[in-house]
Amino acid sequence: MVSNPAVEFAFSDPAIAAISVNEQVDSGKEYMVRVENKLKGEGYDVRVLLREGGAAEVILSVAEEEKVDVIAMSTHGRSGAARWLLGSVAERVVRHSHIPIMLIRSNE
């Protein structure tokens, strides 16, 4: 899943917003193709699905649609005020999923 922050902010000039959104979408697609190709090259059976919407909600709905066995996600490991201010996609998925979740802490 690729986050598109441009969609979430209002711009004073709609033309600038459209350019920014399109650039983010293109960048996200290119990134996902690179990841897909890398994993396939390592022998994994992967498929990229691109959806728009809130990250947690999209993850949960796609997991249901695809009838997945487990949802694997990385987490930034934020805590305290940063977590409260920024929210946590992983936390929302964990709270609302009946599908098992595997969380992996990011090295960042």
C-alpha positions as CSV (number, residue, x, y, z in Angstrom):
1,M,0.0,0.0,0.0
2,V,1.3,3.4,-0.9
3,S,0.1,6.5,1.0
4,N,-0.7,9.6,-0.9
5,P,-0.5,12.6,1.4
6,A,-1.3,15.0,-1.4
7,V,-4.9,13.7,-1.5
8,E,-5.3,14.5,2.2
9,F,-4.3,18.2,2.0
10,A,-6.2,21.1,0.4
11,F,-4.3,23.2,-2.1
12,S,-5.1,26.8,-3.0
13,D,-4.6,26.0,-6.7
14,P,-6.5,22.9,-8.0
15,A,-4.1,22.5,-10.9
16,I,-1.1,22.2,-8.5
17,A,-3.1,19.7,-6.4
18,A,-3.9,17.6,-9.5
19,I,-0.2,17.6,-10.6
20,S,0.9,16.6,-7.1
21,V,-1.6,13.8,-6.8
22,N,-0.8,12.4,-10.2
23,E,3.0,12.5,-9.4
24,Q,2.4,10.7,-6.1
25,V,0.2,8.1,-7.8
26,D,2.8,7.5,-10.5
27,S,5.6,7.3,-7.9
28,G,3.6,4.8,-5.8
29,K,2.9,2.6,-8.8
30,E,6.6,2.6,-9.9
31,Y,7.6,1.7,-6.3
32,M,5.1,-1.2,-6.1
33,V,6.3,-2.6,-9.5
34,R,9.9,-2.5,-8.3
35,V,8.9,-4.3,-5.0
36,E,6.8,-6.8,-6.9
37,N,9.6,-7.6,-9.4
38,K,12.2,-8.0,-6.6
39,L,10.0,-10.4,-4.7
40,K,9.1,-12.4,-7.8
41,G,12.8,-12.6,-8.6
42,E,13.4,-14.1,-5.1
43,G,10.8,-16.8,-5.9
44,Y,7.8,-15.3,-4.1
45,D,4.3,-15.5,-5.5
46,V,3.1,-11.9,-5.3
47,R,0.5,-9.6,-6.9
48,V,0.1,-5.9,-6.6
49,L,-3.3,-4.4,-5.9
50,L,-3.6,-0.6,-5.9
51,R,-6.6,1.0,-4.1
52,E,-7.5,4.5,-3.0
53,G,-8.9,5.3,0.4
54,G,-7.9,5.3,4.1
55,A,-5.0,2.9,4.6
56,A,-6.5,0.8,7.4
57,E,-9.9,0.6,5.8
58,V,-8.5,-0.4,2.5
59,I,-6.2,-3.1,4.0
60,L,-9.1,-4.6,5.9
61,S,-11.5,-4.6,2.9
62,V,-8.9,-6.1,0.5
63,A,-8.0,-8.7,3.1
64,E,-11.7,-9.7,3.3
65,E,-12.2,-9.6,-0.5
66,E,-9.0,-11.7,-1.1
67,K,-9.8,-14.1,1.8
68,V,-6.2,-13.8,3.1
69,D,-4.9,-16.0,5.9
70,V,-2.8,-13.4,7.5
71,I,-2.2,-9.6,7.2
72,A,1.6,-8.8,7.4
73,M,2.5,-5.2,8.0
74,S,5.5,-3.1,9.1
75,T,5.1,-0.5,11.8
76,H,7.1,2.6,12.5
77,G,7.0,1.9,16.2
78,R,5.9,5.4,17.2
79,S,4.6,5.8,20.7
80,G,3.2,8.5,22.9
81,A,2.4,11.8,21.4
82,A,3.7,10.9,17.9
83,R,1.3,8.0,17.8
84,W,-1.6,10.0,19.1
85,L,-1.0,12.8,16.6
86,L,-0.2,10.7,13.6
87,G,-2.5,7.8,14.3
88,S,-1.5,4.2,13.7
89,V,-2.6,2.3,10.6
90,A,-1.3,-0.9,12.2
91,E,-3.2,-0.3,15.4
92,R,-6.5,0.4,13.6
93,V,-6.0,-2.8,11.5
94,V,-5.3,-4.9,14.6
95,R,-8.3,-3.5,16.4
96,H,-10.8,-4.1,13.6
97,S,-9.5,-7.3,11.9
98,H,-10.7,-10.8,12.7
99,I,-7.9,-12.1,10.4
100,P,-4.5,-12.7,12.2
101,I,-2.0,-9.9,12.0
102,M,1.8,-10.2,11.8
103,L,3.5,-6.8,12.7
104,I,7.2,-6.2,11.9
105,R,8.9,-3.2,13.4
106,S,10.6,-1.0,10.8
107,N,14.3,-0.5,11.0
108,E,13.9,3.2,10.3
